[in-house]
Amino acid sequence: MGRFGGMLLKGSGRASWEADDGLKPGGRIASAKLAELVQLTLVADGAIVDLRHYAERQRAVAAAERLSTAGILLAGGEAERSEALLWQLADPIEASASGFRSYACVPLHDTDGAPLGRIVALQRGQRAFDGHDLKILRTIADVVADMIRQPHLAS
């Protein structure tokens, strides 16, 4: 459990991941692991696999979601599963208002160009994310898009 920007954060832990939301556990865990990979690789304070557009699109037609939004908001912390909080913090203005001073993001698109979401890295202090950092984010975005398009990869 941690606090930032006046908000109390608590990793939701594995038990809350087992809710019957129609998402296979493999897809839920994959999202959290990819967020953790971004956070660890970039040595960032936070990372978010933001799949808001994908989730809204799937829910509009009552279709299953292969992956879910997930994030790590505190270095060394547990995965945060609150969709509302993660969707909020994936916005650079909201992230700044919550105490994050540096923000990097790459968009996530489907093969038809439709937006799926974005991959976000957050830092509390000043940091200039460089081309190498953005390449890592782009690579993770490509992996996430592949997992959404090819369900057997997320199982």
N, C-alpha and C positions, 0 to 999 in steps of 0.2 A: 504494500500500500504506500502511496506517495502523494505529495501535494505539489501543485504548481498553478500559478495564476489564480489562486484562491479556490481552485477546484480540487477536491479530494478524488484521487484515482485509485482504483483497486483492480489488479489483474483479476479477471473473472475465473481463472483456473479451469481445469479440465472438466469438472462436474457440470458447469454451466454450458459447456460445449456440447453436452449430450442431450440438450433439449430437442424435442421432436419438431424441427423446423423444416424437415424434408431434405436437408442437405446431408450428403453422405459424410461420415466422420473424416474420411480421407481428404475430402475437399476443404473441410474446416481446418484441419491440422495443416494441410499444405499452405493455406493462406497465412497462417500464423508463422510457420517456418520460413516462408519467403520474406515476411516482414522482419523476422529475426535475422535472416541472412543479410538483408540490406543494412540493418542497424549495426550488426557486427562488422561487416565488410567496410562500411564507410566510417566506422567508429563514431556514429551519430548518436545523439541523445534519444532520438525517436525515429520511427519509420512506419509508414502506413501503406498498406495495399488497399487503396480506396476503390471499391467496385460499385459505387453508388449508381451510376448510369446503367450498368449491367443488371444490378438487382432490381431497379425500378422497371427496366424493360421486361425482365423475366416475370416479375410479379404482375405486371399489367396484363399479361396473357396467361397467367396461372401456370407458368412453366417452371420446371425445376432449376435451381441454381447449382452450378457445379463447384463454385468457389464462393467464399464470403469475404466481406471486408474484415481486415484484421490489422492490428498494429501493436508496436512496442512503444510506449510513451516515456519510459524511464530507462536509462541505461541499466542493463542488468535486471530489468523488471520482467514481470510476466506479461503474456500477451493480453492486450485489452480487446474485449469483444463487443463493447458498446458501439453499435453501428452509429447511433446519433452523435456520440462524442467524436468518433473517428471521422465521420463525414464533416463535422464542424471543423476539426483541427486540420483536415486536408486542405482547407481554404487558407491561403497565406495571410489574409487579414485577421482571421480568427486565431490562427497559430501565433501571430505576433501579439495579439491582445492577451494570449494565454502565457506569454513569457518566452516564446521561442523567437530568437533573433535572426536565425538563418534558416532558409527554406530552399529546397531544390525539389523539382518535380518533373516527371516526364509523363506525357499522356499515354493512355492505353486505348487502342482502337481495335475493332474487329476487322476482318478482311474486307468488309464492304465499306470501311471507313467510319462506321458508327462508333461513337464513344462508348467505352466500357468503364473508364475510370482513370485513375492515375496512380503512379508510384511516387511516394513522397518521403524525403529525408528531412529531419528537423534537428536543429542545434540550438541550445539555450544561449550560447555565446556567439560572438561574431565569427563567421567562417565564410571563406570564399570557396564554394564547391567548384571543383575544376572539371575539365573535360573527362578525366578518368572517372570521377564520381558519377558524372552524367552517363557515361558508357555503362557503368555498373547498373544504374537505374534503368537504362534502356534495355539491357540484357534481361533483367528481372521482368520488365514489362512484356518482353517478347515471350518469356517462359509462361507468365500468367495468361497471356492471350492464347498461347498454344494449349494450355491446360483447359481453358474454357471451350475452345473449339474441338478438342479431342478428349472426351470425357474419361477415357481409359487412363490418361495420364494423371488425373486427379484422384483416382480411386485407390 
